[in-house]
Amino acid sequence: MPANLDSVVATVGILIASLVLVAAIALVLWQRRFASSRKSAQTTGPTAPIPRTEVWAASVLRPRGGERWVGIITGDMMKVQNVDIWINPENTKMEMARPDEFSTSGMIRFFGGFPEAGDITDDVIARALKDRVGDNVPVSAGSAFETTSGALERSNNVRHIIHVAAVEGRPAAGFQQVDNVDQCIANALSLADDLVANGSEARSVLFPLLGAGVGRAAPEPTAYLLLQATVDYLEDAEKPGVDRVYFLAYNAREYEALLSAFQRVDKLGPLRKMSRREVRQATRNPLP
């Protein structure tokens, strides 16, 4: 009996020591993971770009039938490959940003201008916009104009650029979001539907948060206003046209603002993440 008892005590001691060792290792690993996650959060922050491109979508509950979808695409706009029409938030003078400016307008101008060796070789989009508008500037807030997508057709599968007057310059104040920024939605989508009626195969649209960049408007009210205007338009649309409208969430703050808007706007189905297969399938099968 004493020998057996000694054996049991020794076995129990070994088990306890092993459990203590495992717990210590687990604690160290958890501390490292926690420290890493905190460092990552502090490094990225709410205004840093979202590294992954993901597509989220919710159906619009329409009384007239026919599917329409609204959604969110996260991350860098230049990684988006599956949207036919990009919306460019422009100023009321329809003067595109310089190609080296960090703005939607500047990036569209640069990457659509057949870039080579850090410069554009053909300023095709800015030139097309100037020709389209002519001398009729400044345009009314919310106005929309369509141009070619230039090199973006080859690099990102973009068929059209629609430029909307989403910001206006004010003396001693810089650019600010226009008062009726939601009118940009109706005008842009109406123009997109006209393109479809005239034979374009475009069926999807990508909006940034209009006026929340260089226009310095808060993302939260902007996201709600734009999403509500989009749902109102798609709900009442009778003629065949675009069937998918996305909003770009470049950073965490924009993403949270859009998520909040999707929770507040009525007549939407649940927002869910789309798989790569679903995104490809939606791109290949537009509305008839």
C-alpha positions, 0 to 999 in steps of 0.5 A: 500500500505505501509503495502504491500510494507513493506511485499515485502521489508521484503520478498526480504531482507529474500531472499537476506540474504538466497542467501548470506548464501548459497553463503557463505556455497558454498564458504567454501565447495569449499575452503575445497575441493580445499585445500584437492585436493592440499594436495592430489596432494602434498602427492602423487606426480608424482612418487607415485603409482596410487591407482586405477587399470584401463584398457585402450585399443586402437585397432591396425589398421592392414592391414591383419585383426584380432584384436590386442589391445594395452593398459595401466593398471594403478597402482600396478602390484600385483593387476593385475589379467587379463593378461596371461604373465608378462614381467620381465625386467632383467639384461644381466646376468639374475640375478633376484633382491633380493626378498626384493628389490622394483623392478619388478624383486624382486616382481616377484621373491618374490610373485612367490616364494610361499611366507609365513611369509615374506619369499619365500618357493620355489625360483622357478622362479629364479631357473627356469631362471638360469636353462634356461640360464645356463652358457651362460651369459652375454646374448645379450641385448634384449634377452628373456627367458620364465619360470614358473610363480610359485605362481603367477599363483594361485594369479594373473592368470599369465601363464608365465613369460618372462624375457628380458635383458633390463638393463646392469650393468656398472662399477661405474655407476650401472644398465642402460637401454640397447641401443636397448631396443625396441628389447626386445619388438620384442623378447618377443612378438615373444616368446609369439607367440611361446608359443601360437603355442605350445599350451599355452592358453595365449593371453595377455602380460603385459610390465612395462616401460623397463629400466625406473626403476632401469635402470633410463631411462626417461619414456617419450622416453621409452614409445614412443619407446616401444609402437612404437615397439609393434605396428610395431610387431602387425601390421605385425604379421601373425600367431595367437598369443597374441592379447592384449599387455598392459603397466603398468603405476605404477605412474602418470609420467609413465601414462602421458608418455604413454598417450603422446606415444599413441597420437604420435604413428600412426596406433592406434584407439582411447584409451578408458577406458574398463569396468570391464565387457569388461575386463572379456569378453576379458579374457574369449574369446581369439583369436581362 
